[in-house]
């Protein structure tokens, strides 16, 4: 069950993980992750057709995918150092806002700028997924973090199914990725709101 009762004995009142999850806001944590990874998964999943739609060649698309992957991987390493110094909520909110801005700019960009923006979106995605587990640990502690993150991580799987599917469905109907990009930008902004409403991390 998502929410369980408090376990008590004569000397100790201990919160079960599901009770603590209710207090902190597991649903907000899940939605923040779902909306936050949506942009990266859509951009990565549709990188090739998106670039071709803008006039890029298959070779350019392949090269850009490699650069997107490298950016995502490098960001994961750097993001860990940022989280150690600044905590997680502020960087995560900043990443999602930056992602939303990049998606909006992508709608108005030429092919050269679009390639750079797609690398930026993938890089922001890599940083986001690297920091989020640390946010869970900071909020719930090591004792409950595995229990919580196991549930929060289902948001990644769900987004992985929804993001590419939605983008493909909308493209088939409009012959454009503009609507998908704008919807995804709005979801990224919602991720920032959900994350910012989480409790302050301990010690920060």
C-alpha positions as CSV (number, residue, x, y, z in Angstrom):
1,X,0.0,0.0,0.0
2,X,1.2,3.5,-0.7
3,X,0.4,4.8,2.7
4,X,0.7,2.6,5.8
5,X,0.1,3.1,9.5
6,X,2.6,4.3,12.0
7,X,4.3,1.4,13.9
8,X,4.5,2.1,17.6
9,X,5.9,0.4,20.7
10,X,6.0,1.7,24.3
11,X,9.2,3.7,23.7
12,X,9.5,4.4,20.0
13,X,7.3,6.0,17.3
14,X,8.8,5.1,14.0
15,X,7.5,6.3,10.6
16,X,7.1,3.5,8.1
17,X,8.5,4.5,4.6
18,X,5.0,4.8,3.1
19,X,3.9,7.2,5.9
20,X,7.0,9.3,5.5
21,X,6.4,9.3,1.7
22,X,2.9,10.7,2.3
23,X,4.3,13.5,4.5
24,X,7.1,14.5,2.1
25,X,5.1,14.2,-1.1
26,X,5.9,11.0,-3.1
27,X,3.4,12.0,-5.8
28,X,5.1,15.4,-6.3
29,X,8.4,13.6,-6.4
30,X,7.1,11.2,-9.0
31,X,5.6,13.9,-11.2
32,X,8.7,16.0,-10.9
33,X,10.7,13.1,-12.3
34,X,8.2,12.2,-15.0
35,X,7.9,15.7,-16.4
36,X,11.6,16.3,-16.0
37,X,12.8,13.4,-18.1
38,X,10.1,13.8,-20.7
39,X,12.0,16.4,-22.8
40,X,15.2,14.3,-22.9
41,X,13.5,11.1,-23.8
42,X,11.5,12.8,-26.6
43,X,14.6,14.6,-28.0
44,X,16.7,11.4,-27.9
45,X,14.0,9.2,-29.3
46,X,13.1,11.5,-32.2
47,X,16.5,13.1,-32.8
48,X,17.0,11.5,-36.3
49,X,13.6,12.3,-37.8
50,X,13.6,15.8,-36.1
51,X,16.9,16.7,-37.7
52,X,15.9,15.3,-41.1
53,X,12.7,17.3,-40.9
54,X,14.8,20.5,-40.4
55,X,16.8,19.7,-43.5
56,X,19.8,17.8,-41.9
57,X,21.3,14.7,-43.5
58,X,21.5,11.2,-42.0
59,X,25.2,11.8,-41.3
60,X,24.5,15.0,-39.5
61,X,21.8,13.3,-37.4
62,X,24.2,10.4,-36.5
63,X,26.9,12.8,-35.5
64,X,24.6,14.8,-33.4
65,X,23.3,11.7,-31.6
66,X,26.8,10.9,-30.6
67,X,27.4,14.4,-29.3
68,X,24.1,14.3,-27.4
69,X,25.1,11.0,-25.8
70,X,28.5,12.4,-24.8
71,X,26.9,15.5,-23.4
72,X,24.5,13.5,-21.3
73,X,27.2,11.3,-19.9
74,X,29.5,14.2,-19.1
75,X,26.7,16.1,-17.4
76,X,26.1,13.2,-15.1
77,X,29.6,13.5,-13.7
78,X,29.5,17.3,-13.3
79,X,26.1,17.2,-11.8
80,X,27.2,15.1,-8.9
81,X,29.7,17.8,-7.8
82,X,27.0,20.5,-8.2
83,X,24.6,18.6,-6.0
84,X,27.3,18.1,-3.3
85,X,27.8,21.9,-3.1
86,X,24.3,23.3,-3.7
87,X,21.9,20.5,-2.8
88,X,19.5,19.1,-5.4
89,X,16.2,21.2,-5.5
90,X,17.7,24.4,-6.9
91,X,19.9,22.7,-9.6
92,X,17.0,20.4,-10.6
93,X,14.6,23.3,-10.9
94,X,17.2,25.2,-12.9
95,X,17.7,22.3,-15.3
96,X,14.1,21.9,-16.0
97,X,13.6,25.6,-16.7
98,X,16.6,25.6,-19.0
99,X,15.2,22.6,-20.8
100,X,11.9,24.4,-21.2
101,X,13.6,27.4,-22.7
102,X,15.7,25.2,-25.0
103,X,12.6,23.5,-26.3
104,X,10.8,26.7,-27.0
105,X,13.8,28.1,-28.9
106,X,14.0,24.8,-30.8
107,X,10.7,25.6,-32.4
108,X,12.1,28.9,-33.8
109,X,15.6,27.7,-34.8
110,X,17.4,26.9,-38.0
111,X,19.2,23.6,-38.4
112,X,22.5,24.8,-37.0
113,X,21.0,26.3,-33.9
114,X,18.7,23.3,-33.5
115,X,21.6,20.9,-33.4
116,X,23.2,22.8,-30.6
117,X,19.9,23.0,-28.7
118,X,19.3,19.3,-29.0
119,X,22.8,18.6,-27.5
120,X,21.9,21.0,-24.7
121,X,18.6,19.2,-24.0
122,X,20.3,15.9,-23.8
123,X,23.0,17.3,-21.6
124,X,20.4,18.8,-19.2
125,X,18.6,15.4,-19.2
126,X,21.9,13.6,-18.2
127,X,22.4,16.0,-15.3
128,X,18.8,15.7,-14.2
129,X,18.8,11.9,-14.0
130,X,22.1,12.0,-12.2
131,X,20.9,14.4,-9.4
132,X,17.4,13.0,-8.8
133,X,18.5,9.9,-6.8
134,X,20.5,12.2,-4.5
135,X,17.4,14.3,-3.9
136,X,15.6,11.2,-2.8
137,X,18.4,10.3,-0.4
138,X,18.5,13.8,1.0
139,X,14.7,13.8,1.6
140,X,14.2,10.3,2.9
141,X,17.6,9.2,4.2
142,X,19.5,6.1,3.3
143,X,17.2,3.9,5.2
144,X,14.2,4.6,3.0
145,X,15.8,5.9,-0.2
146,X,15.8,2.6,-2.0
147,X,12.1,2.0,-1.2
148,X,11.2,5.4,-2.5
149,X,13.4,5.6,-5.6
150,X,12.1,2.2,-6.7
151,X,8.7,3.7,-7.0
152,X,9.8,7.1,-8.3
153,X,11.9,5.4,-11.1
154,X,8.7,4.0,-12.6
155,X,8.1,7.6,-13.8
156,X,11.1,7.2,-16.1
157,X,9.7,4.1,-17.7
158,X,6.3,5.7,-18.1
159,X,7.8,8.8,-19.7
160,X,9.9,6.5,-22.0
161,X,6.7,5.1,-23.3
162,X,4.7,8.3,-23.5
163,X,7.3,10.9,-24.8
164,X,8.3,9.2,-28.1
165,X,4.8,8.0,-28.8
166,X,3.2,11.4,-28.2
167,X,5.7,13.1,-30.4
168,X,5.2,10.6,-33.2
169,X,1.4,10.8,-33.0
170,X,1.4,14.6,-33.1
171,X,3.9,14.6,-36.0
172,X,1.7,12.2,-38.0
173,X,-1.2,14.7,-37.7
174,X,0.5,18.0,-38.2
175,X,3.7,17.0,-40.1
176,X,5.6,19.1,-37.5
177,X,7.3,18.6,-34.2
178,X,6.4,22.1,-33.0
179,X,3.3,21.1,-30.9
180,X,5.3,18.3,-29.3
181,X,8.1,20.6,-28.4
182,X,5.8,23.2,-26.9
183,X,3.9,20.6,-24.8
184,X,7.1,19.2,-23.6
185,X,8.4,22.6,-22.6
186,X,5.2,23.1,-20.5
187,X,5.8,19.8,-18.8
188,X,9.4,20.7,-18.0
189,X,8.1,23.9,-16.3
190,X,5.6,21.8,-14.3
191,X,8.5,19.6,-13.2
192,X,10.3,22.7,-11.8
193,X,7.1,23.6,-9.9
194,X,6.7,20.1,-8.5
195,X,10.3,19.9,-7.4
196,X,10.3,23.4,-5.8
197,X,7.3,22.4,-3.7
198,X,9.1,19.5,-2.1
199,X,10.4,20.0,1.5
200,X,13.8,21.6,2.1
201,X,16.6,19.1,2.1
202,X,18.2,18.4,5.5
203,X,21.3,20.4,6.3
204,X,20.7,22.9,3.5
